[in-house]
Amino acid sequence: MSFKKKIDLFLFYYGCLFLLEFSYMLLTFDTILRSSLINIILFLIPVAGVLTLITSLFKDRVNKILAIVIFGILGLWYNIYYVFEAIFDTFFSFAVFKLSDQGLKFASNAIISILEHFYGVVILFVPMILIIIFKNKFNYKKINIKEVGLLLSVIVVGISLFSVNVYMQKNDKYAAYDLYFNINDNSLNIEKLGVISASFLDIHRTIFGFNEKIIVVDNNDSNNKDDKNNNDDIFDYGYNEIGIDYKELLNEVSTADLKTVTNYMINDKPTNKNKYTGIFKGKNLVYITAESFSEIAVSEELTPTLYKLVNGGFHFANYYSSNNLSTIGGEFQSLTGLYADSSILPTWRSGKNSFPYGLSNMFEKAGYNTYAYHNHYYTFQDRNKYLKSLGFDNFLGCNNGLEKRMNCKSWPESDIEMIDVTVADYIDSEKPFLAYYMTVSGHFAYNFTGNKMSRKNKDLVKDLPYSDPVKAYLATQIELDRALELLLNKLEEANVLDDTVIVLLCDHYPYGLTLDEINEVSTYKRDGIVEINSNNLIIWNSKMKKVDVDKVAMSIDVIPTVYNLFGLDYDSRLFMGKDIFSNSEGIAFFKNRSFVTEKGTYLANSNKMINTKEEVSQEYIDMINNIVANRRNISKLLIKSDYYKFVSE
């Protein structure tokens, strides 16, 4: 009889654990995959067995308290994952503890998010509530030796069933076996294995590390495609490379990471120069990372300057801003041409890495005066440190001088004010200038109470047929639009507009809006993985004719594209983004390894291609998957190993 009572307790725990996992999946994902459910159902068997064993080791009262505490902690843990993803549209991992100041800065937004998602928060505490309610209905007495044997048998059987299930998926891309043994992708781990399993993997890999294998890809096909935007097959422009002998460098490597990256460089191929190489050589550059900018904010009536810049110059029809790790990740991608990873962002933030190919360093080498500005706290996220490592020695933000010129006590601060009080620093420069701006007016939360920029422009959006959060967001983008209008006017007044190039990309799409809210304004229905990242990229000069660019591109492609347009000497292999105008394969990839190319959209969670215009071979899918994996991994290793210092010595 005691056996049965312990099995009843095991089944009760199992049901509570499954309720947690299933509720989290319903709250977080648009679809629930059958394979994910099977993985979770089998994995929870040994977990429930262990919890039954733990809460049977002591006296009845102690075991009941322990059960309540355990499920209370689990409820809190699931809520951390749930609320974090709701705020930042990025899955929680232990690596983000090193970025905790970002979360603390927006603690008020966390409180707002908890209130907005209160039903979900409560649901994830239901298992703990059930434990409290039914604590006297189950056998919490101290376990005997026979019951120990029974529970150990259950645990062993559960582990065996789960192991068989994992190995049955050995040949499936991004399935359980792949996630456990080959790749490290926290978002896929959570979606396909569940929170508990993903947490175990995350803890282990945070402590002991995990490097994915770099797969040699024959990119003759991917780096030598006919480019519809170039039509320059009859010319040989050469390649964007600077004569680095990687084979010789291989003899000098001192660590496994340096060896891995160097071998990758040996097998990679530089991208070609093209008819756009150097067309902006010697011109001024204003490079802007715009907070939460999105194409849904571009309107001829509401934001006419943005509309003008987007639809003039180079017009990119298939550009994506891959949201990864909020603003810090987005700015990292816009400034380095590398894909952001939570494990290396703390290193990036320290400013201790060498970046001779950083934005300011490259333009200073070309004879430019360089400047950098941000209209929020200059030390936030250590921006003062990493911008210095890129060469910006005169970075100005709030609390290191900008507060003397503009109002730094509002939230968010004004982009118009920042432009107004800084243009004079460089507009009369005797040398060509590079001015970098990280804006803040577009920051969430989007409402008319706590957001000053939304309040400021409320009258301009009040009659729009959208919900209040959407109207509040659009109001913040009006501030950006008018800041750009002011910038163009000042450049024109100083007779330097024709000699200045404007580049603008976002750090991430406005994740302060829900997908449904974004779709209120979108001209088509977006999904929450791929098309939510579809965006505009601005590369504009007043003297150029509009050029339509159909090639697929993403945020990490912008820096190498700019370097090519300005005719700077760089080695294209050292960037995981690729010059958009080269004949390399156009690829945009996202946080769960889904990707877009000219052939269609690949969804990693279901391992399927959609929106295809022709039949796509498995060999092609495998090739792009390998390229995506390599670009993610090499991005991480370039920072981790301080490879730019190594290759420049």
Beta strands, then each sheet from edge to edge (+ up, - down):
strand 1: 284-290
strand 2: 314-316
strand 3: 319-320
strand 4: 369-377
strand 5: 396-398
strand 6: 433-438
strand 7: 500-506
strand 8: 534-535
strand 9: 538-540
strand 10: 547-549
strand 11: 553-554
strand 12: 588-589
strand 13: 595-597
strand 14: 600-603
strand 15: 608-610
sheet 1: 5+ 4+ 6+ 1+ 7+ 9- 2+ 10+
sheet 2: 8+ 3- 11-
sheet 3: 12+ 13- 14+ 15-
end
